[in-house]
Amino acid sequence: MSHEVTSAPAPYEPGKSLQEQYFPALPCFGCGPANERGLRLRSHVGDDGLVRARFLPWPEHDNGLGFLNGGIICTVLDCHSAAAVTHAAFGNGWTPLGDALLPYVTAGLDVRYLRPAPLTEEVTLVAEMTEVSEPQLTARVWLEWDGKPRAEATAVWRRWRPRA
């Protein structure tokens, strides 16, 4: 059964990103604070309940045409949704099981590329929860620049149950 989505499912420490609070040892390329060579997204909950992060692409993220590569866009959408999902999960008491670093893993990511995203300008990532239940959480996440969405995705996350 789904729970009502709240604007702030769990309190967190101001100034600290959701990634730093919930999974500081995660080595994920996109969102892991422990990966010094990764993108190291830093997501925060806004007063409106939306989760936001800023991302400045690297020159290596060029798609060959001078815009942000679609694979990198997909990565940051997935990893930014992880912050929103983990925040909602912890807010409902659904912490990682066993020795898992995360309570949920990506089960699906449906990405739509709407218009080119800049390679040399900072973009904003935004996420909102659309379904919250213990077996599955779903987030709507998008990348925007210059007041327009450049890509959007529906991210489906399922409960991670580590095998012994």
N, C-alpha and C positions, 0 to 999 in steps of 0.2 A: 504494500500500500504506500502511496506517495505521501510525503510530508509537505506541508505548506512551505514554500520558499520564503525565507526571511531576508531582509536587506543586510543584516550582519549576523550570520549564523554563529560566530564565535568571536570573543574579544581577542585582539592581538596587540602586540606591543607597537605603538606608534614609532615610525622611523625604521622599523625592521620589516623587511619584505616578507611576504607569506612564505616564500621559499626558505628564507633564513630561519623563520620560526618553526615551520613544520618539517622540513627535510634538509637540515644543514649539511648532512654528510652525503647527500645524493650526488653521484658523479655524472648525472645526465648531461649530454652535450648542450642541450637547449636551456635547461632551467636549473641544473645542479650547481649549487653554491660551491661544491667541492671540486668542480672541474675548472681548473685555472685556464685551460685552453678553450673552454666552451663559451657559449653566448651569455650565460649567467643572467637570465632575465630576472627582474626584480618587480614583482607584482604587489599592488596595494589595493585595499578596499576603500572606495570613495564614500563620501557622505550619502550618496544616492544608492549605495549597495552594489554598484558595479565594480568589477575588479579591473584595474588599469595598469599598464606597464608602458614604458617608453623603450624604443629600440632604435639604435643607430646602426644601420648596416655597415659591414666592412667592405672594402674594395673587392675582396675575394668572393663576395656574394653576388657578383655581376652575372646576369643571365646571358651575357654575350651581346646584348643590345643596349646596355647601359641602364637597365632597370634591375630591381631586386629579383633574384632567382626564385622561382615557384617552389622549389624544394625547401628553401630557407623559410619562405612564407608558411608553408605547411608545418615545418618544425616549430616556429614560434607560436602559431595558432594552437598546436597540440600542447606545447609546454606551458603556454599561458593558461589554457583551459585546466591544466593540472593544478595550478594554484587555486583557481576558483573551486574546483571539485574537492580538493583536499581541505580547503577552508570550510566548505559546506559539510564534508564528512566529519571533521573534528567537531564542528558545531553541533552535530547530532550524536556525538559520542562514538562514531565509527572509526576508531583508530586502527592502525595497521595490525594485522594478525600475525602471530608468531614473530619471526625475526625480519619480516618484510619492512622495507623503508617507506613504502607508500601503502595506503589502505585500498587504493583502486588503481587499475591499469587501463590504458586506452583499449577499447574494444572496436571502435570505429571512428573515422574522421571523414566527413563528407565536406570537401572544400570546393568552393566556387570562387574563381578568379574573376573579378568584376572590371578592373582597369589596372594599368601598370602602376607599380609602387616604386617610389624613387629609391635610388641606390645611395644618394649622398645626403639625404635629409632624414631627420628623426621621424619615425612613425609611431603611432599609438596603437596598442593592443587593448581591446575591451572584451570582457566576458561577463555573461549573466547566466545564472542557473535557470534551467527550464523544467527539469525533472529531478526530484531528490527522493530517492528511496534507497534502502540499504543494499539491495542487490545491484542497482544501477543508478547512475547519475548522468544527466545530460546537460551540457552547456552550449549556449550559443556564443560564439567568439568571432571577433572580426578585427581586421587591421585597417586603420584609417590614416589618411594624410590629407592635409589641405581641406578638412571638413567633409571629405567623401570616403565612403568605404572602398577599399581596394581589393579586399578578399574577405570572405566570410566562411564559417564552417559550423557544422553541428558536430560536437564531440561527445561520443558515448563512452562512458567509463563503467567498468564492472568491478565488483569486489574481488580483490586479489586474495586468494586462499593458497598460501605456499604449501607445496607438497613436501612431506617429510622424506 
